[in-house]
Amino acid sequence: HSICIAHKLNLIVKKSCDQIPELSSIRHKSRQIMPFFRSSSTAKEKLTQVQQPMGRPTLALQFLCTPASSVPCER
């Protein structure tokens, strides 16, 4: 049941963020940035060069989205 609760909480937060124009704008911009880094090896390399001196881990970029049907919930 904890997965179901976490899933429902995620959907509530997502819908709430969609109602706040500033947060919705940030989410939209991040969705536009991600394909740029995925499609350009030069951009990925530059991102890595910026992250390393900052002590940031060079992880793969991910945009997590939870479709309503992705997690089965008992009702």
PQR file with spaces between the fields and no chain letter, atoms N, CA, C, O and H, PARSE charges and radii, in Angstrom:
ATOM       1  N    HIS     1       0.810   -1.205    0.000 -0.4000 1.5000
ATOM       2  CA   HIS     1       0.000    0.000    0.000 -0.0000 2.0000
ATOM       3  C    HIS     1       0.851    1.267    0.000  0.5500 1.7000
ATOM       4  O    HIS     1       0.396    2.319   -0.448 -0.5500 1.4000
ATOM       5  N    SER     2       2.077    1.174    0.496 -0.4000 1.5000
ATOM       6  CA   SER     2       2.906    2.386    0.548 -0.0000 2.0000
ATOM       7  C    SER     2       3.256    2.880   -0.850  0.5500 1.7000
ATOM       8  O    SER     2       3.395    4.085   -1.056 -0.5500 1.4000
ATOM       9  H    SER     2       2.447    0.320    0.861  0.4000 1.0000
ATOM      10  N    ILE     3       3.403    1.961   -1.825 -0.4000 1.5000
ATOM      11  CA   ILE     3       3.675    2.385   -3.201 -0.0000 2.0000
ATOM      12  C    ILE     3       2.480    3.150   -3.746  0.5500 1.7000
ATOM      13  O    ILE     3       2.642    4.172   -4.413 -0.5500 1.4000
ATOM      14  H    ILE     3       3.290    0.981   -1.657  0.4000 1.0000
ATOM      15  N    CYS     4       1.293    2.664   -3.466 -0.4000 1.5000
ATOM      16  CA   CYS     4       0.071    3.313   -3.925 -0.0000 2.0000
ATOM      17  C    CYS     4      -0.061    4.710   -3.311  0.5500 1.7000
ATOM      18  O    CYS     4      -0.418    5.663   -4.003 -0.5500 1.4000
ATOM      19  H    CYS     4       1.161    1.835   -2.923  0.4000 1.0000
ATOM      20  N    ILE     5       0.223    4.825   -2.036 -0.4000 1.5000
ATOM      21  CA   ILE     5       0.150    6.123   -1.361 -0.0000 2.0000
ATOM      22  C    ILE     5       1.177    7.076   -1.958  0.5500 1.7000
ATOM      23  O    ILE     5       0.870    8.240   -2.212 -0.5500 1.4000
ATOM      24  H    ILE     5       0.513    4.050   -1.474  0.4000 1.0000
ATOM      25  N    ALA     6       2.399    6.585   -2.183 -0.4000 1.5000
ATOM      26  CA   ALA     6       3.441    7.426   -2.773 -0.0000 2.0000
ATOM      27  C    ALA     6       3.043    7.863   -4.178  0.5500 1.7000
ATOM      28  O    ALA     6       3.268    9.012   -4.557 -0.5500 1.4000
ATOM      29  H    ALA     6       2.648    5.639   -1.976  0.4000 1.0000
ATOM      30  N    HIS     7       2.463    6.968   -4.937 -0.4000 1.5000
ATOM      31  CA   HIS     7       2.016    7.287   -6.291 -0.0000 2.0000
ATOM      32  C    HIS     7       0.934    8.366   -6.267  0.5500 1.7000
ATOM      33  O    HIS     7       0.993    9.333   -7.026 -0.5500 1.4000
ATOM      34  H    HIS     7       2.280    6.035   -4.628  0.4000 1.0000
ATOM      35  N    LYS     8      -0.045    8.189   -5.395 -0.4000 1.5000
ATOM      36  CA   LYS     8      -1.130    9.170   -5.294 -0.0000 2.0000
ATOM      37  C    LYS     8      -0.603   10.517   -4.819  0.5500 1.7000
ATOM      38  O    LYS     8      -1.030   11.559   -5.317 -0.5500 1.4000
ATOM      39  H    LYS     8      -0.093    7.403   -4.779  0.4000 1.0000
ATOM      40  N    LEU     9       0.316   10.508   -3.868 -0.4000 1.5000
ATOM      41  CA   LEU     9       0.919   11.750   -3.388 -0.0000 2.0000
ATOM      42  C    LEU     9       1.664   12.448   -4.522  0.5500 1.7000
ATOM      43  O    LEU     9       1.575   13.666   -4.672 -0.5500 1.4000
ATOM      44  H    LEU     9       0.663    9.662   -3.463  0.4000 1.0000
ATOM      45  N    ASN    10       2.399   11.671   -5.320 -0.4000 1.5000
ATOM      46  CA   ASN    10       3.111   12.240   -6.457 -0.0000 2.0000
ATOM      47  C    ASN    10       2.142   12.910   -7.432  0.5500 1.7000
ATOM      48  O    ASN    10       2.421   14.001   -7.930 -0.5500 1.4000
ATOM      49  H    ASN    10       2.472   10.681   -5.198  0.4000 1.0000
ATOM      50  N    LEU    11       1.019   12.273   -7.705 -0.4000 1.5000
ATOM      51  CA   LEU    11       0.026   12.854   -8.610 -0.0000 2.0000
ATOM      52  C    LEU    11      -0.577   14.136   -8.042  0.5500 1.7000
ATOM      53  O    LEU    11      -0.832   15.085   -8.784 -0.5500 1.4000
ATOM      54  H    LEU    11       0.792   11.387   -7.301  0.4000 1.0000
ATOM      55  N    ILE    12      -0.805   14.167   -6.737 -0.4000 1.5000
ATOM      56  CA   ILE    12      -1.340   15.368   -6.091 -0.0000 2.0000
ATOM      57  C    ILE    12      -0.351   16.518   -6.220  0.5500 1.7000
ATOM      58  O    ILE    12      -0.731   17.637   -6.567 -0.5500 1.4000
ATOM      59  H    ILE    12      -0.599   13.396   -6.135  0.4000 1.0000
ATOM      60  N    VAL    13       0.925   16.238   -5.940 -0.4000 1.5000
ATOM      61  CA   VAL    13       1.955   17.280   -6.033 -0.0000 2.0000
ATOM      62  C    VAL    13       2.070   17.771   -7.472  0.5500 1.7000
ATOM      63  O    VAL    13       2.165   18.974   -7.713 -0.5500 1.4000
ATOM      64  H    VAL    13       1.234   15.329   -5.659  0.4000 1.0000
ATOM      65  N    LYS    14       2.060   16.841   -8.431 -0.4000 1.5000
ATOM      66  CA   LYS    14       2.164   17.205   -9.847 -0.0000 2.0000
ATOM      67  C    LYS    14       1.012   18.120  -10.256  0.5500 1.7000
ATOM      68  O    LYS    14       1.232   19.149  -10.895 -0.5500 1.4000
ATOM      69  H    LYS    14       1.983   15.864   -8.235  0.4000 1.0000
ATOM      70  N    LYS    15      -0.212   17.748   -9.890 -0.4000 1.5000
ATOM      71  CA   LYS    15      -1.368   18.577  -10.237 -0.0000 2.0000
ATOM      72  C    LYS    15      -1.293   19.940   -9.550  0.5500 1.7000
ATOM      73  O    LYS    15      -1.659   20.955  -10.142 -0.5500 1.4000
ATOM      74  H    LYS    15      -0.391   16.912   -9.370  0.4000 1.0000
ATOM      75  N    SER    16      -0.824   19.966   -8.315 -0.4000 1.5000
ATOM      76  CA   SER    16      -0.683   21.229   -7.594 -0.0000 2.0000
ATOM      77  C    SER    16       0.339   22.128   -8.276  0.5500 1.7000
ATOM      78  O    SER    16       0.119   23.330   -8.427 -0.5500 1.4000
ATOM      79  H    SER    16      -0.526   19.141   -7.834  0.4000 1.0000
ATOM      80  N    CYS    17       1.458   21.537   -8.688 -0.4000 1.5000
ATOM      81  CA   CYS    17       2.500   22.314   -9.373 -0.0000 2.0000
ATOM      82  C    CYS    17       1.996   22.856  -10.703  0.5500 1.7000
ATOM      83  O    CYS    17       2.385   23.948  -11.117 -0.5500 1.4000
ATOM      84  H    CYS    17       1.636   20.561   -8.566  0.4000 1.0000
ATOM      85  N    ASP    18       1.137   22.101  -11.370 -0.4000 1.5000
ATOM      86  CA   ASP    18       0.575   22.564  -12.640 -0.0000 2.0000
ATOM      87  C    ASP    18      -0.322   23.782  -12.441  0.5500 1.7000
ATOM      88  O    ASP    18      -0.536   24.555  -13.375 -0.5500 1.4000
ATOM      89  H    ASP    18       0.822   21.213  -11.033  0.4000 1.0000
ATOM      90  N    GLN    19      -0.847   23.957  -11.228 -0.4000 1.5000
ATOM      91  CA   GLN    19      -1.724   25.086  -10.938 -0.0000 2.0000
ATOM      92  C    GLN    19      -0.953   26.366  -10.612  0.5500 1.7000
ATOM      93  O    GLN    19      -1.534   27.450  -10.578 -0.5500 1.4000
ATOM      94  H    GLN    19      -0.674   23.329  -10.470  0.4000 1.0000
ATOM      95  N    ILE    20       0.355   26.240  -10.375 -0.4000 1.5000
ATOM      96  CA   ILE    20       1.191   27.403  -10.051 -0.0000 2.0000
ATOM      97  C    ILE    20       1.997   27.747  -11.296  0.5500 1.7000
ATOM      98  O    ILE    20       2.895   26.993  -11.673 -0.5500 1.4000
ATOM      99  H    ILE    20       0.827   25.359  -10.403  0.4000 1.0000
ATOM     100  N    PRO    21       1.693   28.875  -11.946 -0.5600 1.5000
ATOM     101  CA   PRO    21       2.325   29.202  -13.228  0.2800 2.0000
ATOM     102  C    PRO    21       3.853   29.168  -13.208  0.5500 1.7000
ATOM     103  O    PRO    21       4.467   28.698  -14.166 -0.5500 1.4000
ATOM     104  N    GLU    22       4.473   29.653  -12.143 -0.4000 1.5000
ATOM     105  CA   GLU    22       5.935   29.681  -12.078 -0.0000 2.0000
ATOM     106  C    GLU    22       6.511   28.267  -12.091  0.5500 1.7000
ATOM     107  O    GLU    22       7.483   27.995  -12.795 -0.5500 1.4000
ATOM     108  H    GLU    22       3.974   30.034  -11.364  0.4000 1.0000
ATOM     109  N    LEU    23       5.912   27.372  -11.314 -0.4000 1.5000
ATOM     110  CA   LEU    23       6.390   25.989  -11.265 -0.0000 2.0000
ATOM     111  C    LEU    23       6.115   25.260  -12.577  0.5500 1.7000
ATOM     112  O    LEU    23       6.931   24.463  -13.042 -0.5500 1.4000
ATOM     113  H    LEU    23       5.122   27.592  -10.742  0.4000 1.0000
ATOM     114  N    SER    24       4.974   25.538  -13.157 -0.4000 1.5000
ATOM     115  CA   SER    24       4.643   24.936  -14.443 -0.0000 2.0000
ATOM     116  C    SER    24       5.641   25.380  -15.511  0.5500 1.7000
ATOM     117  O    SER    24       6.040   24.586  -16.363 -0.5500 1.4000
ATOM     118  H    SER    24       4.311   26.185  -12.779  0.4000 1.0000
ATOM     119  N    SER    25       6.038   26.638  -15.463 -0.4000 1.5000
ATOM     120  CA   SER    25       7.017   27.177  -16.414 -0.0000 2.0000
ATOM     121  C    SER    25       8.382   26.510  -16.244  0.5500 1.7000
ATOM     122  O    SER    25       9.031   26.165  -17.231 -0.5500 1.4000
ATOM     123  H    SER    25       5.714   27.283  -14.771  0.4000 1.0000
ATOM     124  N    ILE    26       8.812   26.328  -15.011 -0.4000 1.5000
ATOM     125  CA   ILE    26      10.100   25.667  -14.739 -0.0000 2.0000
ATOM     126  C    ILE    26      10.061   24.233  -15.250  0.5500 1.7000
ATOM     127  O    ILE    26      11.022   23.760  -15.857 -0.5500 1.4000
ATOM     128  H    ILE    26       8.285   26.608  -14.209  0.4000 1.0000
ATOM     129  N    ARG    27       8.976   23.558  -15.010 -0.4000 1.5000
ATOM     130  CA   ARG    27       8.834   22.171  -15.476 -0.0000 2.0000
ATOM     131  C    ARG    27       8.876   22.109  -17.001  0.5500 1.7000
ATOM     132  O    ARG    27       9.517   21.229  -17.575 -0.5500 1.4000
ATOM     133  H    ARG    27       8.196   23.942  -14.516  0.4000 1.0000
ATOM     134  N    HIS    28       8.200   23.033  -17.642 -0.4000 1.5000
ATOM     135  CA   HIS    28       8.188   23.076  -19.111 -0.0000 2.0000
ATOM     136  C    HIS    28       9.595   23.334  -19.656  0.5500 1.7000
ATOM     137  O    HIS    28      10.024   22.676  -20.604 -0.5500 1.4000
ATOM     138  H    HIS    28       7.679   23.748  -17.176  0.4000 1.0000
ATOM     139  N    LYS    29      10.308   24.284  -19.061 -0.4000 1.5000
ATOM     140  CA   LYS    29      11.672   24.599  -19.508 -0.0000 2.0000
ATOM     141  C    LYS    29      12.611   23.414  -19.310  0.5500 1.7000
ATOM     142  O    LYS    29      13.456   23.137  -20.161 -0.5500 1.4000
ATOM     143  H    LYS    29       9.960   24.818  -18.290  0.4000 1.0000
ATOM     144  N    SER    30      12.462   22.718  -18.185 -0.4000 1.5000
ATOM     145  CA   SER    30      13.339   21.568  -17.944 -0.0000 2.0000
ATOM     146  C    SER    30      13.071   20.459  -18.955  0.5500 1.7000
ATOM     147  O    SER    30      13.992   19.743  -19.347 -0.5500 1.4000
ATOM     148  H    SER    30      11.776   22.944  -17.494  0.4000 1.0000
ATOM     149  N    ARG    31      11.839   20.315  -19.373 -0.4000 1.5000
ATOM     150  CA   ARG    31      11.515   19.320  -20.403 -0.0000 2.0000
ATOM     151  C    ARG    31      12.126   19.692  -21.750  0.5500 1.7000
ATOM     152  O    ARG    31      12.434   18.812  -22.553 -0.5500 1.4000
ATOM     153  H    ARG    31      11.091   20.897  -19.055  0.4000 1.0000
ATOM     154  N    GLN    32      12.303   20.979  -22.002 -0.4000 1.5000
ATOM     155  CA   GLN    32      12.919   21.420  -23.253 -0.0000 2.0000
ATOM     156  C    GLN    32      14.435   21.280  -23.205  0.5500 1.7000
ATOM     157  O    GLN    32      15.060   21.009  -24.230 -0.5500 1.4000
ATOM     158  H    GLN    32      12.053   21.694  -21.349  0.4000 1.0000
ATOM     159  N    ILE    33      15.029   21.456  -22.047 -0.4000 1.5000
ATOM     160  CA   ILE    33      16.485   21.381  -21.893 -0.0000 2.0000
ATOM     161  C    ILE    33      16.971   19.941  -22.016  0.5500 1.7000
ATOM     162  O    ILE    33      18.008   19.691  -22.631 -0.5500 1.4000
ATOM     163  H    ILE    33      14.521   21.676  -21.214  0.4000 1.0000
ATOM     164  N    MET    34      16.258   19.020  -21.454 -0.4000 1.5000
ATOM     165  CA   MET    34      16.715   17.625  -21.411 -0.0000 2.0000
ATOM     166  C    MET    34      17.016   17.033  -22.783  0.5500 1.7000
ATOM     167  O    MET    34      18.074   16.424  -22.944 -0.5500 1.4000
ATOM     168  H    MET    34      15.416   19.223  -20.954  0.4000 1.0000
ATOM     169  N    PRO    35      16.143   17.180  -23.780 -0.5600 1.5000
ATOM     170  CA   PRO    35      16.471   16.614  -25.100  0.2800 2.0000
ATOM     171  C    PRO    35      17.742   17.218  -25.706  0.5500 1.7000
ATOM     172  O    PRO    35      18.458   16.546  -26.448 -0.5500 1.4000
ATOM     173  N    PHE    36      18.017   18.481  -25.388 -0.4000 1.5000
ATOM     174  CA   PHE    36      19.229   19.131  -25.883 -0.0000 2.0000
ATOM     175  C    PHE    36      20.469   18.390  -25.393  0.5500 1.7000
ATOM     176  O    PHE    36      21.363   18.086  -26.184 -0.5500 1.4000
ATOM     177  H    PHE    36      17.435   19.027  -24.785  0.4000 1.0000
ATOM     178  N    PHE    37      20.528   18.101  -24.105 -0.4000 1.5000
ATOM     179  CA   PHE    37      21.686   17.394  -23.551 -0.0000 2.0000
ATOM     180  C    PHE    37      21.732   15.937  -24.011  0.5500 1.7000
ATOM     181  O    PHE    37      22.814   15.374  -24.176 -0.5500 1.4000
ATOM     182  H    PHE    37      19.802   18.348  -23.463  0.4000 1.0000
ATOM     183  N    ARG    38      20.585   15.337  -24.214 -0.4000 1.5000
ATOM     184  CA   ARG    38      20.552   13.949  -24.684 -0.0000 2.0000
ATOM     185  C    ARG    38      21.016   13.819  -26.126  0.5500 1.7000
ATOM     186  O    ARG    38      21.627   12.814  -26.489 -0.5500 1.4000
ATOM     187  H    ARG    38      19.706   15.795  -24.080  0.4000 1.0000
ATOM     188  N    SER    39      20.735   14.821  -26.954 -0.4000 1.5000
ATOM     189  CA   SER    39      21.030   14.709  -28.383 -0.0000 2.0000
ATOM     190  C    SER    39      22.389   15.281  -28.777  0.5500 1.7000
ATOM     191  O    SER    39      22.834   15.074  -29.906 -0.5500 1.4000
ATOM     192  H    SER    39      20.238   15.638  -26.659  0.4000 1.0000
ATOM     193  N    SER    40      23.050   15.987  -27.881 -0.4000 1.5000
ATOM     194  CA   SER    40      24.315   16.634  -28.222 -0.0000 2.0000
ATOM     195  C    SER    40      25.448   16.111  -27.339  0.5500 1.7000
ATOM     196  O    SER    40      25.460   16.337  -26.129 -0.5500 1.4000
ATOM     197  H    SER    40      22.688   16.155  -26.964  0.4000 1.0000
ATOM     198  N    SER    41      26.392   15.413  -27.956 -0.4000 1.5000
ATOM     199  CA   SER    41      27.534   14.908  -27.180 -0.0000 2.0000
ATOM     200  C    SER    41      28.403   16.064  -26.690  0.5500 1.7000
ATOM     201  O    SER    41      29.012   15.970  -25.625 -0.5500 1.4000
ATOM     202  H    SER    41      26.381   15.229  -28.939  0.4000 1.0000
ATOM     203  N    THR    42      28.466   17.150  -27.455 -0.4000 1.5000
ATOM     204  CA   THR    42      29.222   18.332  -27.035 -0.0000 2.0000
ATOM     205  C    THR    42      28.593   18.949  -25.786  0.5500 1.7000
ATOM     206  O    THR    42      29.303   19.339  -24.859 -0.5500 1.4000
ATOM     207  H    THR    42      27.972   17.227  -28.321  0.4000 1.0000
ATOM     208  N    ALA    43      27.277   19.036  -25.761 -0.4000 1.5000
ATOM     209  CA   ALA    43      26.577   19.592  -24.602 -0.0000 2.0000
ATOM     210  C    ALA    43      26.773   18.708  -23.375  0.5500 1.7000
ATOM     211  O    ALA    43      26.982   19.214  -22.273 -0.5500 1.4000
ATOM     212  H    ALA    43      26.700   18.718  -26.514  0.4000 1.0000
ATOM     213  N    LYS    44      26.708   17.388  -23.559 -0.4000 1.5000
ATOM     214  CA   LYS    44      26.933   16.460  -22.439 -0.0000 2.0000
ATOM     215  C    LYS    44      28.333   16.637  -21.873  0.5500 1.7000
ATOM     216  O    LYS    44      28.524   16.661  -20.657 -0.5500 1.4000
ATOM     217  H    LYS    44      26.538   16.976  -24.455  0.4000 1.0000
ATOM     218  N    GLU    45      29.308   16.761  -22.764 -0.4000 1.5000
ATOM     219  CA   GLU    45      30.696   16.928  -22.326 -0.0000 2.0000
ATOM     220  C    GLU    45      30.865   18.232  -21.553  0.5500 1.7000
ATOM     221  O    GLU    45      31.538   18.261  -20.523 -0.5500 1.4000
ATOM     222  H    GLU    45      29.153   16.742  -23.752  0.4000 1.0000
ATOM     223  N    LYS    46      30.261   19.305  -22.042 -0.4000 1.5000
ATOM     224  CA   LYS    46      30.346   20.604  -21.365 -0.0000 2.0000
ATOM     225  C    LYS    46      29.673   20.535  -19.988  0.5500 1.7000
ATOM     226  O    LYS    46      30.188   21.087  -19.016 -0.5500 1.4000
ATOM     227  H    LYS    46      29.714   19.282  -22.879  0.4000 1.0000
ATOM     228  N    LEU    47      28.542   19.870  -19.911 -0.4000 1.5000
ATOM     229  CA   LEU    47      27.850   19.711  -18.629 -0.0000 2.0000
ATOM     230  C    LEU    47      28.739   18.970  -17.636  0.5500 1.7000
ATOM     231  O    LEU    47      28.826   19.355  -16.470 -0.5500 1.4000
ATOM     232  H    LEU    47      28.123   19.422  -20.700  0.4000 1.0000
ATOM     233  N    THR    48      29.394   17.917  -18.094 -0.4000 1.5000
ATOM     234  CA   THR    48      30.313   17.155  -17.245 -0.0000 2.0000
ATOM     235  C    THR    48      31.461   18.034  -16.776  0.5500 1.7000
ATOM     236  O    THR    48      31.847   17.974  -15.609 -0.5500 1.4000
ATOM     237  H    THR    48      29.323   17.605  -19.041  0.4000 1.0000
ATOM     238  N    GLN    49      32.012   18.851  -17.673 -0.4000 1.5000
ATOM     239  CA   GLN    49      33.125   19.741  -17.321 -0.0000 2.0000
ATOM     240  C    GLN    49      32.714   20.769  -16.273  0.5500 1.7000
ATOM     241  O    GLN    49      33.533   21.172  -15.445 -0.5500 1.4000
ATOM     242  H    GLN    49      31.698   18.899  -18.622  0.4000 1.0000
ATOM     243  N    VAL    50      31.469   21.192  -16.301 -0.4000 1.5000
ATOM     244  CA   VAL    50      30.973   22.163  -15.319 -0.0000 2.0000
ATOM     245  C    VAL    50      30.680   21.474  -13.987  0.5500 1.7000
ATOM     246  O    VAL    50      30.930   22.044  -12.925 -0.5500 1.4000
ATOM     247  H    VAL    50      30.804   20.865  -16.973  0.4000 1.0000
ATOM     248  N    GLN    51      30.150   20.251  -14.039 -0.4000 1.5000
ATOM     249  CA   GLN    51      29.761   19.542  -12.819 -0.0000 2.0000
ATOM     250  C    GLN    51      30.966   19.091  -11.995  0.5500 1.7000
ATOM     251  O    GLN    51      30.942   19.182  -10.768 -0.5500 1.4000
ATOM     252  H    GLN    51      29.947   19.788  -14.902  0.4000 1.0000
ATOM     253  N    GLN    52      32.006   18.613  -12.647 -0.4000 1.5000
ATOM     254  CA   GLN    52      33.145   18.038  -11.927 -0.0000 2.0000
ATOM     255  C    GLN    52      33.823   19.023  -10.972  0.5500 1.7000
ATOM     256  O    GLN    52      34.028   18.666   -9.812 -0.5500 1.4000
ATOM     257  H    GLN    52      32.025   18.539  -13.644  0.4000 1.0000
ATOM     258  N    PRO    53      34.183   20.246  -11.390 -0.5600 1.5000
ATOM     259  CA   PRO    53      34.810   21.172  -10.436  0.2800 2.0000
ATOM     260  C    PRO    53      33.895   21.557   -9.270  0.5500 1.7000
ATOM     261  O    PRO    53      34.366   21.951   -8.202 -0.5500 1.4000
ATOM     262  N    MET    54      32.603   21.440   -9.485 -0.4000 1.5000
ATOM     263  CA   MET    54      31.646   21.769   -8.428 -0.0000 2.0000
ATOM     264  C    MET    54      31.472   20.610   -7.458  0.5500 1.7000
ATOM     265  O    MET    54      30.768   20.729   -6.455 -0.5500 1.4000
ATOM     266  H    MET    54      32.221   21.120  -10.352  0.4000 1.0000
ATOM     267  N    GLY    55      32.123   19.481   -7.764 -0.4000 1.5000
ATOM     268  CA   GLY    55      31.977   18.312   -6.913 -0.0000 2.0000
ATOM     269  C    GLY    55      30.642   17.615   -7.103  0.5500 1.7000
ATOM     270  O    GLY    55      30.224   16.818   -6.263 -0.5500 1.4000
ATOM     271  H    GLY    55      32.695   19.384   -8.579  0.4000 1.0000
ATOM     272  N    ARG    56      29.976   17.915   -8.206 -0.4000 1.5000
ATOM     273  CA   ARG    56      28.678   17.309   -8.494 -0.0000 2.0000
ATOM     274  C    ARG    56      28.880   15.978   -9.203  0.5500 1.7000
ATOM     275  O    ARG    56      29.758   15.869  -10.060 -0.5500 1.4000
ATOM     276  H    ARG    56      30.315   18.563   -8.889  0.4000 1.0000
ATOM     277  N    PRO    57      28.103   14.980   -8.872 -0.5600 1.5000
ATOM     278  CA   PRO    57      28.214   13.708   -9.594  0.2800 2.0000
ATOM     279  C    PRO    57      27.740   13.887  -11.034  0.5500 1.7000
ATOM     280  O    PRO    57      26.776   14.606  -11.299 -0.5500 1.4000
ATOM     281  N    THR    58      28.423   13.229  -11.948 -0.4000 1.5000
ATOM     282  CA   THR    58      28.030   13.312  -13.357 -0.0000 2.0000
ATOM     283  C    THR    58      27.076   12.163  -13.663  0.5500 1.7000
ATOM     284  O    THR    58      27.475   11.110  -14.159 -0.5500 1.4000
ATOM     285  H    THR    58      29.206   12.645  -11.732  0.4000 1.0000
ATOM     286  N    LEU    59      25.839   12.392  -13.361 -0.4000 1.5000
ATOM     287  CA   LEU    59      24.804   11.380  -13.541 -0.0000 2.0000
ATOM     288  C    LEU    59      24.042   11.634  -14.836  0.5500 1.7000
ATOM     289  O    LEU    59      24.056   12.743  -15.370 -0.5500 1.4000
ATOM     290  H    LEU    59      25.514   13.248  -12.958  0.4000 1.0000
ATOM     291  N    ALA    60      23.392   10.617  -15.323 -0.4000 1.5000
ATOM     292  CA   ALA    60      22.544   10.768  -16.503 -0.0000 2.0000
ATOM     293  C    ALA    60      21.334   11.619  -16.135  0.5500 1.7000
ATOM     294  O    ALA    60      20.773   11.485  -15.047 -0.5500 1.4000
ATOM     295  H    ALA    60      23.380    9.716  -14.888  0.4000 1.0000
ATOM     296  N    LEU    61      20.946   12.487  -17.046 -0.4000 1.5000
ATOM     297  CA   LEU    61      19.771   13.312  -16.815 -0.0000 2.0000
ATOM     298  C    LEU    61      18.520   12.467  -16.964  0.5500 1.7000
ATOM     299  O    LEU    61      18.424   11.629  -17.862 -0.5500 1.4000
ATOM     300  H    LEU    61      21.402   12.596  -17.930  0.4000 1.0000
ATOM     301  N    GLN    62      17.570   12.693  -16.080 -0.4000 1.5000
ATOM     302  CA   GLN    62      16.308   11.962  -16.128 -0.0000 2.0000
ATOM     303  C    GLN    62      15.173   12.930  -15.877  0.5500 1.7000
ATOM     304  O    GLN    62      15.290   13.856  -15.075 -0.5500 1.4000
ATOM     305  H    GLN    62      17.649   13.373  -15.351  0.4000 1.0000
ATOM     306  N    PHE    63      14.096   12.709  -16.558 -0.4000 1.5000
ATOM     307  CA   PHE    63      12.880   13.436  -16.225 -0.0000 2.0000
ATOM     308  C    PHE    63      11.875   12.387  -15.812  0.5500 1.7000
ATOM     309  O    PHE    63      11.425   11.589  -16.634 -0.5500 1.4000
ATOM     310  H    PHE    63      14.000   11.957  -17.210  0.4000 1.0000
ATOM     311  N    LEU    64      11.528   12.386  -14.564 -0.4000 1.5000
ATOM     312  CA   LEU    64      10.633   11.359  -14.045 -0.0000 2.0000
ATOM     313  C    LEU    64       9.194   11.821  -14.155  0.5500 1.7000
ATOM     314  O    LEU    64       8.825   12.899  -13.689 -0.5500 1.4000
ATOM     315  H    LEU    64      11.893   13.034  -13.896  0.4000 1.0000
ATOM     316  N    CYS    65       8.422   11.008  -14.762 -0.4000 1.5000
ATOM     317  CA   CYS    65       7.005   11.296  -14.918 -0.0000 2.0000
ATOM     318  C    CYS    65       6.251   10.040  -14.506  0.5500 1.7000
ATOM     319  O    CYS    65       6.648    8.933  -14.869 -0.5500 1.4000
ATOM     320  H    CYS    65       8.722   10.132  -15.141  0.4000 1.0000
ATOM     321  N    THR    66       5.198   10.196  -13.774 -0.4000 1.5000
ATOM     322  CA   THR    66       4.443    9.045  -13.301 -0.0000 2.0000
ATOM     323  C    THR    66       3.097    8.997  -14.009  0.5500 1.7000
ATOM     324  O    THR    66       2.157    9.684  -13.609 -0.5500 1.4000
ATOM     325  H    THR    66       4.875   11.096  -13.480  0.4000 1.0000
ATOM     326  N    PRO    67       3.003    8.189  -15.057 -0.5600 1.5000
ATOM     327  CA   PRO    67       1.688    8.032  -15.686  0.2800 2.0000
ATOM     328  C    PRO    67       0.717    7.350  -14.726  0.5500 1.7000
ATOM     329  O    PRO    67       1.130    6.571  -13.868 -0.5500 1.4000
ATOM     330  N    ALA    68      -0.534    7.635  -14.869 -0.4000 1.5000
ATOM     331  CA   ALA    68      -1.539    7.088  -13.954 -0.0000 2.0000
ATOM     332  C    ALA    68      -1.555    5.569  -13.951  0.5500 1.7000
ATOM     333  O    ALA    68      -1.932    4.957  -12.952 -0.5500 1.4000
ATOM     334  H    ALA    68      -0.870    8.268  -15.567  0.4000 1.0000
ATOM     335  N    SER    69      -1.156    4.960  -15.041 -0.4000 1.5000
ATOM     336  CA   SER    69      -1.224    3.505  -15.115 -0.0000 2.0000
ATOM     337  C    SER    69       0.098    2.814  -14.796  0.5500 1.7000
ATOM     338  O    SER    69       0.197    1.596  -14.947 -0.5500 1.4000
ATOM     339  H    SER    69      -0.850    5.457  -15.852  0.4000 1.0000
ATOM     340  N    SER    70       1.115    3.553  -14.361 -0.4000 1.5000
ATOM     341  CA   SER    70       2.435    2.957  -14.178 -0.0000 2.0000
ATOM     342  C    SER    70       2.558    2.112  -12.915  0.5500 1.7000
ATOM     343  O    SER    70       3.364    1.182  -12.876 -0.5500 1.4000
ATOM     344  H    SER    70       1.035    4.542  -14.239  0.4000 1.0000
ATOM     345  N    VAL    71       1.792    2.412  -11.905 -0.4000 1.5000
ATOM     346  CA   VAL    71       1.886    1.670  -10.650 -0.0000 2.0000
ATOM     347  C    VAL    71       0.507    1.119  -10.307  0.5500 1.7000
ATOM     348  O    VAL    71      -0.441    1.876  -10.097 -0.5500 1.4000
ATOM     349  H    VAL    71       1.137    3.167  -11.937  0.4000 1.0000
ATOM     350  N    PRO    72       0.407   -0.193  -10.255 -0.5600 1.5000
ATOM     351  CA   PRO    72      -0.905   -0.741   -9.895  0.2800 2.0000
ATOM     352  C    PRO    72      -1.212   -0.480   -8.419  0.5500 1.7000
ATOM     353  O    PRO    72      -0.354   -0.668   -7.557 -0.5500 1.4000
ATOM     354  N    CYS    73      -2.401   -0.059   -8.148 -0.4000 1.5000
ATOM     355  CA   CYS    73      -2.814    0.207   -6.766 -0.0000 2.0000
ATOM     356  C    CYS    73      -4.024   -0.651   -6.437  0.5500 1.7000
ATOM     357  O    CYS    73      -4.924   -0.846   -7.255 -0.5500 1.4000
ATOM     358  H    CYS    73      -3.097    0.094   -8.849  0.4000 1.0000
ATOM     359  N    GLU    74      -4.011   -1.148   -5.228 -0.4000 1.5000
ATOM     360  CA   GLU    74      -5.201   -1.855   -4.756 -0.0000 2.0000
ATOM     361  C    GLU    74      -6.193   -0.816   -4.277  0.5500 1.7000
ATOM     362  O    GLU    74      -5.824    0.140   -3.595 -0.5500 1.4000
ATOM     363  H    GLU    74      -3.280   -0.990   -4.564  0.4000 1.0000
ATOM     364  N    ARG    75      -7.416   -0.999   -4.626 -0.4000 1.5000
ATOM     365  CA   ARG    75      -8.429   -0.018   -4.229 -0.0000 2.0000
ATOM     366  C    ARG    75      -9.321   -0.586   -3.157  0.5500 1.7000
ATOM     367  O    ARG    75     -10.238    0.092   -2.693 -0.5500 1.4000
ATOM     368  H    ARG    75      -7.716   -1.775   -5.180  0.4000 1.0000
